[in-house]
Amino acid sequence: MRKEFLPFSTPTIEDAEINEVVDSLKSGWITTGPKVKRFEEDFKNYVGSKFAIPLSSATAGLHLTLLAMGIKEGDEIITTPMTFASTLSIPILCGAKPVLVDIEPGTLNIDVTKIREKITPKTKAIIPVHFAGQSCDMDPIFELAKEFNLTVIEDAAHAAGTEYKGIRVGSHDSISIFSFHPNKNMTTGEGGMVCTADESLAEEVSLLKFHGMNREAWKRFAASGTPNYDIVTPGFKYNMMDIQAAIGIHQLPKLDAFIDRRKEIADFYNREFAGITELALPQYAPYEQRHAWHLYTPLVRIEKLTIDRDGFMNELKKHNIGSGLHYKAIHHHAWYRENLPQEAGSLPNADYASDRILSLPLFPKMTDEDAADVVSAVKEVISRCRR
Ligand SMILES: *Cc1c(COP(=O)(O)O)cnc(C)c1O
């Protein structure tokens, strides 16, 4: 057995990131400033969006987006149950009601054929989540949005570098929200980015991110600026710092190589696990795409085993292999069971995945030996716990 514990994810931080952070610390300017501006430009160019607004998190990005759209009490927002807390909690905190649509069993992305039946006169937006870094089927979503005049907000937290039919996520005619949390495909420590082609939405989000001030703070203190400012609306404190952007500036040029390495490991897992009937492996969608492989999430067929998913994760831990849980379906969580109950059996694919899913280690710094250790641990647990 391997000696050291292998976590399911860990970021790749090298000298360039470290030196850039130190440079910020020594420069006397550590909060929002020139490095945030540079990261904004670099990221905007990479994804191909017209506007990009750097923020303290993706959660902040979703909050400001919904406020800028004027989402209010009684509005409905369609999304997937297979996602992180903030995709639903932010609409709820804005007074809206999330409406859940089941997932496809293979990709675990929202089932686009089931969206139409959930649209009502109260529906304002659809939030597709590009699960694990694989793009949702966007064409049917955009067609529905056009037909019913809905806004599409792509939860792109897993999808930096993802492409759909040759188009990079972030450059669609929509709003895309990226996360730079340490587990994501690239990091700024904590951080997020809202990308859009909608100029008035971009302006509103920019205004709300920093106290509703009509001028960037760092320009006020620069030699060329004036210290005066005006508050034109009550705003939040969701700005990204230069210390964060310093990391992002050096992560972004490595993103494509990170994704290539992630794909190599995912391909290796797919080859090694092919034919193991106790696992349902992640499937590629049939359309042209680039999967960013943020997560590798097989489903453990617990009906064929003597242990449940949590038991499986525990057995892996005994082999010094970490794993993650992305996700227990949102409607299985305590608050949602109480406050957003779903009719039993109405989300069968999400229910099935929720009890069986786990995230195996997948990150660019992993060695081939690490990946081989994961495979042998998974195979050992399955052969020992087979029914
Ligand atoms: C990580 C994540 C978020 C939130 O991102 P933060 O930057 O941590 O706020 C939202 N949605 C999904 C699907 C995520 O994985």
The ligand as a Gaussian input file, in Angstrom:
#p B3LYP/6-31G(d) Opt

LIG

0 1
 C      -17.250000      25.633000      -6.674000
 C      -18.602000      25.787000      -7.257000
 C      -19.362000      26.951000      -7.090000
 C      -18.949000      28.057000      -6.179000
 O      -17.712000      28.591000      -6.461000
 P      -17.021000      29.560000      -5.380000
 O      -15.944000      30.247000      -6.145000
 O      -16.474000      28.663000      -4.312000
 O      -18.045000      30.485000      -4.868000
 C      -20.572000      27.048000      -7.746000
 N      -21.043000      26.055000      -8.524000
 C      -20.351000      24.905000      -8.695000
 C      -20.918000      23.852000      -9.600000
 C      -19.117000      24.724000      -8.055000
 O      -18.457000      23.581000      -8.211000

